[in-house]
Amino acid sequence: MIFDRNLSRLLLAGAVMAGSAGSLAAQELNLYTSREPGLVEPLLEAFTTKTGVKVNTVFLKDGLAERVASEGASSPADVLMAVDVGNLVDLVEKGLTQPVESEALSAAVPENLRDPGNQWFALSMRARVVYAAKDLDLDAITYEELADPKWKGKVCIRSGQHPYNTGLISAFLTHHDAAQTEEWLTGLKANLARQAGGGDRDGAKDILGGICDIAVANSYYVGLMRSGKGGDEQRAWGDAIKVVLPTFADGGTHVNISGAAVAKNAPNRDQAVQLIEYLASDEAQKIYGEANFEYPVNPNAEIDPIVASFGTLKIDSTPLTEIVKNRKEASELVDKVGFDN
């Protein structure tokens, strides 16, 4: 009897320990992300502090989809986070994600900034804007007007084949046909002050240097420059420009996104959904803005003062999934007009 009682106690203790281990396992998740660690880590720390859920992070500069696909059904990935809507669509097309029905996400993320089947959700935005010399008499411009001959020799831009620009050209194709887009690209190329190349911050640098009057670039770089995060030299570049929010003649401003999806074989699905819901919350959206000067996707979230100074952002209403469909044609048009030559 004594042996039986002791055995029972041991079995009960083992069951409690097993239950505790299972509980602890459920309080963590695995994130695969191509976002820079310096941006992601503050968000994850805030999430863990708020929820108690530990996030194990795998940073992948490239090959996110390939990594998850190679791991197959045994992949430990719970959440997949990527920059650029094209990468998110690629994850869906490769069958690496699963749908999420969440009232919190439906309320926080506008319909045109999430997958139609709720396979992925945007978490932050960057607008494709125009940098202009501070003393230039320019307060408004359309993307179409960038090809106006009055800007001949006055425009700076990075490579047309860079994803930032193929994204913009893809968006242009949703508003205009291929012939009109080719004509626009030809006109824009004729207006370049120098060969297309460099980075977006080089546009601000070259405006300060008198090489060009305007540049096409992403919005968040202005915050990185003006805040001093890039050093005193870059602060001078940021202070030399003003930001104009261009629109399509029949639409709004083009944006690209970072976003996240729940992995198809997520072992911790509930925690994965919990993380994405948190990242779309007012609190996390504010952290996004402070860390990288991006626009929040949640319309209720606070915008960083530097970004807010650009004016009211009217986002182009074209669904991002429609824009992505034009990426191949956009790239072909860049080569056809010799934009980078």
C-alpha positions in Angstrom: 0.0 0.0 0.0 2.8 2.3 0.9 4.4 1.6 -2.5 1.1 2.2 -4.3 0.7 5.6 -2.5 4.2 6.7 -3.3 3.8 5.6 -6.9 0.5 7.5 -7.1 2.3 10.6 -5.8 5.1 10.2 -8.3 2.6 9.8 -11.2 0.6 12.9 -10.1 3.8 14.9 -9.8 4.8 13.8 -13.2 1.4 14.8 -14.6 1.7 18.3 -13.0 5.2 18.7 -14.4 4.0 17.6 -17.9 1.1 20.0 -17.7 3.4 22.8 -16.6 5.8 22.1 -19.5 2.9 22.1 -21.9 1.7 25.4 -20.5 5.1 26.9 -20.8 5.5 25.6 -24.4 2.2 27.3 -25.2 3.5 30.6 -23.9 6.1 31.0 -26.7 6.1 31.3 -30.5 8.6 31.3 -33.3 8.9 34.3 -35.6 10.7 34.1 -39.0 11.4 37.7 -40.2 13.3 39.6 -42.9 12.8 42.9 -41.0 15.9 44.5 -39.4 16.5 43.3 -35.8 16.7 46.9 -34.6 13.2 47.5 -35.7 11.6 44.3 -34.7 13.1 43.7 -31.2 11.5 46.7 -29.4 8.1 45.5 -30.6 8.7 41.9 -29.5 10.0 43.0 -26.1 6.8 45.1 -25.6 4.7 42.1 -26.7 6.4 39.8 -24.2 6.1 42.3 -21.4 2.4 42.7 -22.1 1.4 39.1 -22.7 4.1 36.9 -21.1 4.6 35.1 -24.4 8.2 34.6 -25.4 9.2 35.2 -29.0 12.0 33.1 -30.5 13.2 35.0 -33.5 15.0 33.8 -36.7 16.3 36.7 -38.8 16.5 36.0 -42.5 17.9 38.7 -44.8 16.9 36.6 -47.8 15.1 33.4 -48.6 12.3 33.5 -46.1 9.9 31.5 -48.4 12.6 29.1 -49.4 13.5 28.4 -45.8 9.9 27.7 -44.7 9.2 25.6 -47.8 12.3 23.4 -47.2 11.2 22.7 -43.6 7.9 21.4 -44.8 5.2 20.2 -42.4 7.8 20.1 -39.5 8.6 23.8 -39.8 8.6 25.4 -36.3 7.7 28.8 -37.8 4.5 30.4 -36.3 4.6 33.9 -37.8 6.2 35.0 -41.1 7.1 38.7 -41.3 8.3 40.4 -44.5 8.9 43.7 -46.1 7.2 44.5 -49.4 3.8 43.2 -50.4 5.3 41.1 -53.2 7.1 38.9 -50.6 3.9 38.4 -48.7 2.0 37.4 -51.8 4.8 35.1 -52.7 4.3 33.3 -49.3 0.6 32.8 -50.0 1.2 31.6 -53.6 3.7 29.0 -52.3 1.1 27.7 -49.9 3.1 28.7 -46.8 0.4 30.6 -44.9 -3.1 30.1 -43.5 -6.2 32.3 -43.1 -6.9 34.2 -39.9 -10.4 35.3 -38.9 -9.9 38.1 -36.4 -12.2 40.9 -35.5 -9.3 42.9 -34.0 -7.3 42.7 -37.3 -10.3 43.4 -39.5 -10.9 46.6 -37.4 -7.3 47.7 -37.3 -6.1 47.0 -40.9 -8.0 48.6 -43.8 -9.3 46.1 -46.4 -7.0 47.3 -49.2 -4.0 46.6 -46.9 -4.7 43.0 -46.2 -5.0 39.8 -48.2 -8.6 39.2 -49.5 -8.6 35.8 -47.9 -7.0 37.1 -44.7 -3.7 35.3 -45.3 -1.6 38.3 -44.5 -2.0 41.7 -42.9 -0.1 44.9 -43.3 1.6 46.3 -40.2 3.3 49.4 -41.3 3.5 51.6 -44.5 6.0 53.7 -46.3 4.8 56.2 -49.0 6.6 56.8 -52.3 6.9 60.6 -52.1 8.7 63.5 -53.7 11.6 65.3 -52.0 11.8 68.9 -53.1 14.4 71.6 -52.5 13.1 73.7 -49.6 12.9 77.0 -51.6 11.2 75.3 -54.5 7.7 76.6 -55.2 6.0 73.2 -55.1 3.3 72.1 -52.7 1.5 69.5 -54.8 2.3 67.2 -57.7 0.9 64.0 -59.3 3.0 61.0 -60.3 2.0 61.7 -63.9 3.5 65.2 -63.7 7.0 63.8 -63.0 7.2 63.2 -66.8 6.4 66.8 -67.6 9.2 68.4 -69.7 9.3 71.3 -67.2 11.3 69.0 -64.9 13.9 68.2 -67.6 17.3 67.7 -65.9 15.8 68.2 -62.5 14.8 64.8 -61.2 16.8 62.2 -59.2 15.7 58.6 -58.6 17.2 55.3 -57.8 17.3 52.3 -60.2 14.0 51.6 -62.0 14.5 47.9 -61.2 14.7 48.5 -57.5 11.5 47.0 -55.8 10.5 50.5 -54.5 10.3 51.7 -58.1 8.9 48.6 -59.7 6.2 48.8 -57.1 5.4 52.4 -58.1 5.4 51.5 -61.8 3.1 48.6 -61.0 0.7 50.9 -59.3 0.9 53.3 -62.3 -0.2 50.3 -64.5 -3.4 50.0 -62.4 -4.3 53.6 -63.4 -3.0 53.6 -67.0 -2.5 51.1 -69.8 0.9 49.8 -70.8 1.4 52.3 -73.6 0.7 55.2 -71.3 3.0 53.8 -68.7 5.8 53.4 -71.3 5.3 57.0 -72.4 5.5 58.1 -68.8 8.6 56.2 -68.1 10.3 57.6 -71.2 9.3 61.1 -70.1 10.6 60.6 -66.6 13.9 59.2 -67.9 14.3 62.3 -70.1 13.9 64.5 -66.9 16.6 62.8 -64.9 19.5 65.0 -63.7 21.8 62.0 -63.5 21.6 58.3 -64.3 19.1 56.4 -62.2 20.9 54.8 -59.2 22.1 55.1 -55.7 19.7 55.0 -52.7 16.7 57.2 -51.7 18.8 59.2 -49.3 21.1 60.1 -52.2 18.1 62.0 -53.7 18.1 64.4 -50.7 21.9 64.6 -50.7 21.9 65.6 -54.4 19.2 68.2 -53.9 21.4 69.8 -51.2 24.3 69.6 -53.7 22.3 71.3 -56.4 22.3 68.3 -58.8 18.5 68.0 -58.8 15.4 70.0 -57.6 13.2 67.0 -56.8 13.7 63.3 -56.1 11.4 60.3 -55.8 12.0 58.4 -52.6 10.4 56.7 -49.6 8.9 58.7 -46.8 10.6 57.0 -43.8 14.1 58.0 -44.8 13.2 61.6 -44.1 12.6 60.7 -40.4 15.9 58.7 -40.3 17.8 61.7 -41.7 16.2 64.5 -39.7 16.2 62.7 -36.4 20.0 62.3 -36.6 19.9 58.5 -36.6 22.0 58.6 -39.7 24.5 61.1 -38.4 25.0 64.8 -38.8 25.7 64.6 -42.5 22.4 62.9 -43.2 20.6 65.4 -40.9 21.8 68.1 -43.2 20.4 66.3 -46.2 17.0 65.9 -44.5 16.9 69.5 -43.4 17.6 70.6 -47.0 14.3 69.2 -48.4 10.6 69.3 -47.9 8.2 66.4 -48.6 5.4 66.5 -51.1 2.8 63.7 -51.0 2.1 63.0 -54.7 -1.0 61.3 -55.9 -2.2 59.6 -59.1 -4.4 62.0 -61.1 -7.4 59.7 -60.3 -6.2 58.3 -57.0 -4.1 58.7 -53.9 -0.5 58.2 -52.8 1.2 54.9 -53.5 2.4 53.0 -50.4 4.2 49.8 -49.8 4.1 47.8 -46.6 5.6 45.4 -44.1 3.3 42.7 -42.9 2.9 39.3 -41.3 1.1 36.0 -41.8 0.5 32.9 -39.7 2.6 30.0 -41.1 0.6 27.1 -42.5 2.0 24.6 -40.0 2.3 26.9 -37.0 2.7 24.8 -33.9 1.6 27.8 -31.7 -1.2 29.2 -33.8 -3.1 31.0 -31.0 0.0 32.8 -29.9 0.8 33.6 -33.5 -2.5 35.3 -34.0 -2.1 37.1 -30.7 1.3 38.6 -31.8 -0.1 39.9 -35.1 -3.1 41.4 -33.4 -0.7 43.1 -31.0 1.4 44.4 -33.8 -1.7 46.0 -35.3 -2.7 47.6 -32.0 -2.4 51.4 -31.3 0.5 50.7 -28.9 2.6 48.7 -31.3 1.8 51.0 -34.2 3.3 53.9 -32.2 6.4 51.9 -31.6 6.7 51.2 -35.4 6.6 55.0 -36.0 9.2 55.8 -33.3 11.6 53.1 -34.5 11.6 53.6 -38.2 9.3 56.6 -39.0 6.8 54.5 -40.9 3.1 55.2 -41.2 0.8 53.2 -39.1 -1.8 51.0 -40.9 -4.2 51.4 -37.9 -6.1 54.7 -38.5 -6.4 55.2 -34.8 -2.6 55.0 -34.1 -0.4 58.0 -33.3 1.8 59.2 -36.1 5.4 60.4 -35.4 5.6 64.2 -35.5 8.2 64.2 -38.3 6.0 62.0 -40.5 2.9 64.0 -39.5 4.6 67.2 -40.7 4.4 65.9 -44.3 0.6 66.5 -44.3 -2.4 64.3 -44.6 -1.7 61.0 -46.4 -4.4 60.0 -48.8 -3.6 56.3 -49.6 -4.3 55.1 -53.1 -7.3 52.7 -52.7 -6.1 50.2 -55.3 -5.7 46.8 -53.5 -2.0 45.9 -53.0 -2.7 42.5 -54.5 -3.8 44.1 -57.8 -0.6 46.1 -57.9 1.6 43.1 -57.3 0.2 41.4 -60.4 1.9 44.1 -62.6 5.4 43.6 -61.2 6.7 41.6 -64.1 5.3 44.0 -66.7 6.7 46.9 -64.8 10.2 45.4 -64.8 9.9 44.7 -68.5 9.0 48.3 -69.3 11.9 49.6 -67.3 14.2 47.6 -69.5 12.3 48.4 -72.7 12.8 52.2 -72.3 16.4 51.8 -71.0 15.5 53.6 -67.8 18.7 52.6 -65.9 21.0 53.2 -68.9 
